[in-house]
Every structure is written in structure tokens, then in C-alpha cells.
């Protein structure tokens, strides 16, 4: 074997790896906080609403107020607070939260994440989106 051709990683290869690692870290820095804030905390808001003892007797305004209060305490602002819809049916209510989060990655490239959460007060099912609402948007 000739030692001349076995020198290891070149400078250009190292730069390519560093650029790739930088792009991956940038994407993680933009996506992970939105996933935590908007996925986990919004689900916890619905779970805390589900644990309310007087849930069945609450009006739509009271439910929305409780959700807004939870959002305010946890620093959730923007689309999640506007995307709350409450629909009464038969013996329960559907609390739907549908929204999207748009984060600028760099220049004119955005990352768009869609979130759908639902609480069915009749069955106490939370937080996956199970039943399609019939209310027009």
C-alpha cells in the first residue's frame, strides 16, 4: 500500500460535513421548540380541561376562558389561541384546536407544522383528532 493516498479526510470534506451539521442544528433549533410548545403544551391544556369537575356544565365561553388562561400562563400565543372551536352536540362537546405554526428557517424558506387536537367531553377522549367537526369555518 502506498501511504501517499491514505491521508484521511480532506479540508473540503470537513467543510461539507460542518455545513451539513450546521443545517441540521439550525433545523432542530427552529422545529423542536415549536413542537414542544405547540404540541405538548396544547395537549396539556386539553387534559387539564378534561380534569375539571364541572366540565359538563361549563358553557363554551367558560371553556374557552379556561383554555386561554392556561395558554397565557404557559406562554402560548398566536395561532393556537385563535384555533379553538367548541361545538356542542347531544350529551357532550367537542373542543377542537386546529392551527399551523410557520417558522422562518432562513431567507424565504419556512417550516410549516400543522397541529390538530381534540377533546370529546362525552367520552373524555383527549388529545388526538378523532371526530371531524361539522361546523363551517
Secondary structure, DSSP 4 states (H G I P E B T S, - for coil): --GGG-----HHHHHHHHHHHHHHHHHHHHHHHHHIIIIIHHHHHHHHHHT-TTGGG--HHHHHHHHHHHHHHHT--SHHHHTEEEEEETTEEEEEEEEEEEEEEETTEEEEEEEEEEEETTTTEEES--S---S--
